[in-house]
Amino acid sequence: MPLKIVDATLSNFNSVFDKFKSEAQTNKANLILFLADNDPATNRSWCPDCVRAEPVILKKLESSSDDVALLRAYAGDRPTWRNPHHPWRVDSKFKLKGVPTLILWENGEVKGRLEDHEAHTEHKIEALINTK
């Protein structure tokens, strides 16, 4: 299957990300999708933009014939994400401002990104994937 998906939470992100990076050379594209956690009361993401973007992104990636790796990173519940000192907000690699954020990871760095309101736009997702 051309699309490989791995999931990470805030607590296990570093180990999952290390493995993701070690396998990056075997894929045409390596993407990281930062999402909000599901609300336990509804079992749906508390982030409406995440609810809208994730299915569009998955559909676009699943239709690709290339080997694509997707790391879905869950940023936590709303209070955790809203903390200005959230690790991914202050991380020099990611500098997240919002979720969802879709990042193209290439040669050990961020090569492109789609944030919040644009992460569900098919032609932008396609352009990001085909940046290489």
Wavefront OBJ file of the C-alpha trace (Angstrom):
o trace
v 0.000 0.000 0.000
v 1.498 3.308 -1.048
v 0.203 5.272 1.989
v 1.802 4.453 5.339
v 0.168 6.048 8.391
v 1.624 6.204 11.880
v 0.033 7.966 14.825
v 1.704 9.837 17.653
v 0.575 11.666 20.741
v 2.337 14.419 22.577
v 3.768 11.867 25.020
v 5.281 9.485 22.436
v 5.940 11.917 19.581
v 9.733 12.017 19.859
v 10.196 8.243 19.547
v 7.620 7.935 16.741
v 9.138 10.937 14.935
v 12.647 9.434 15.185
v 11.419 6.254 13.487
v 9.513 8.320 10.888
v 12.701 10.269 10.072
v 14.789 7.093 9.833
v 12.436 5.695 7.170
v 11.951 8.962 5.261
v 14.379 8.185 2.437
v 12.256 5.237 1.289
v 9.217 7.426 0.499
v 8.424 9.872 -2.270
v 6.813 12.202 0.259
v 6.838 12.422 4.047
v 4.070 14.410 5.663
v 3.209 15.308 9.235
v -0.377 16.186 10.027
v -0.840 17.940 13.355
v -4.386 17.453 14.638
v -6.458 18.043 17.724
v -7.357 15.080 19.928
v -10.841 13.648 19.967
v -13.146 14.895 22.694
v -13.969 11.846 24.867
v -17.579 13.031 25.238
v -18.260 13.029 21.478
v -15.421 10.879 20.071
v -14.907 13.630 17.484
v -12.158 16.172 17.299
v -12.827 19.369 19.232
v -11.349 21.245 16.234
v -13.856 21.825 13.389
v -11.060 22.550 10.891
v -9.460 19.181 11.745
v -12.779 17.397 11.189
v -13.029 19.046 7.773
v -9.393 18.651 6.687
v -8.413 15.126 7.738
v -10.754 13.188 5.388
v -9.768 15.375 2.430
v -6.070 14.889 3.140
v -6.441 11.123 3.578
v -8.467 10.802 0.368
v -5.837 12.765 -1.566
v -2.948 10.741 -0.151
v -4.679 7.378 -0.612
v -5.243 8.158 -4.304
v -1.519 8.710 -4.854
v 0.389 5.919 -6.552
v 3.618 7.036 -4.867
v 4.926 5.803 -1.532
v 3.793 8.411 0.954
v 4.287 8.365 4.728
v 1.925 10.286 6.983
v 2.616 10.900 10.636
v -0.575 11.995 12.392
v 0.441 13.897 15.513
v -2.302 14.590 18.035
v -1.724 17.862 19.905
v -3.934 17.142 22.904
v -7.203 18.434 24.253
v -8.222 22.079 23.817
v -6.617 23.393 27.066
v -3.360 21.555 26.287
v -3.229 22.966 22.759
v -4.185 26.488 23.867
v -1.185 26.664 26.212
v 1.274 29.130 24.603
v 4.118 26.890 25.816
v 2.797 23.783 24.034
v 5.901 21.897 22.846
v 4.965 22.103 19.157
v 4.209 25.821 19.349
v 7.689 26.579 20.696
v 9.584 23.875 18.753
v 12.024 25.564 16.372
v 11.320 22.959 13.670
v 7.535 23.187 13.616
v 6.485 26.570 15.080
v 2.824 25.562 14.982
v 0.255 28.319 15.136
v -2.829 26.178 14.669
v -4.295 22.791 13.949
v -4.670 21.246 11.519
v -1.243 21.847 10.038
v 0.090 19.627 7.246
v 3.870 19.712 6.868
v 6.057 18.344 4.094
v 9.171 16.928 5.764
v 12.191 16.514 3.494
v 15.912 16.105 4.178
v 15.469 16.736 7.877
v 13.474 19.948 7.617
v 10.123 21.518 6.872
v 9.864 22.128 3.126
v 6.288 23.342 3.015
v 3.108 23.636 5.076
v -0.618 24.133 4.938
v -2.228 25.617 8.014
v -5.722 25.811 9.500
v -8.090 27.150 6.870
v -6.133 25.879 3.843
v -5.332 22.321 4.990
v -8.558 20.955 3.454
v -8.011 22.421 -0.036
v -7.324 19.587 -2.497
v -5.236 21.521 -5.011
v -3.047 22.940 -2.220
v -2.549 19.453 -0.761
v -1.575 18.182 -4.205
v 0.824 21.081 -4.763
v 2.452 20.452 -1.377
v 2.951 16.751 -2.112
v 4.411 17.497 -5.538
v 6.855 20.137 -4.307
v 9.807 17.797 -4.934
l 1 2 3 4 5 6 7 8 9 10 11 12 13 14 15 16 17 18 19 20 21 22 23 24 25 26 27 28 29 30 31 32 33 34 35 36 37 38 39 40 41 42 43 44 45 46 47 48 49 50 51 52 53 54 55 56 57 58 59 60 61 62 63 64 65 66 67 68 69 70 71 72 73 74 75 76 77 78 79 80 81 82 83 84 85 86 87 88 89 90 91 92 93 94 95 96 97 98 99 100 101 102 103 104 105 106 107 108 109 110 111 112 113 114 115 116 117 118 119 120 121 122 123 124 125 126 127 128 129 130 131 132
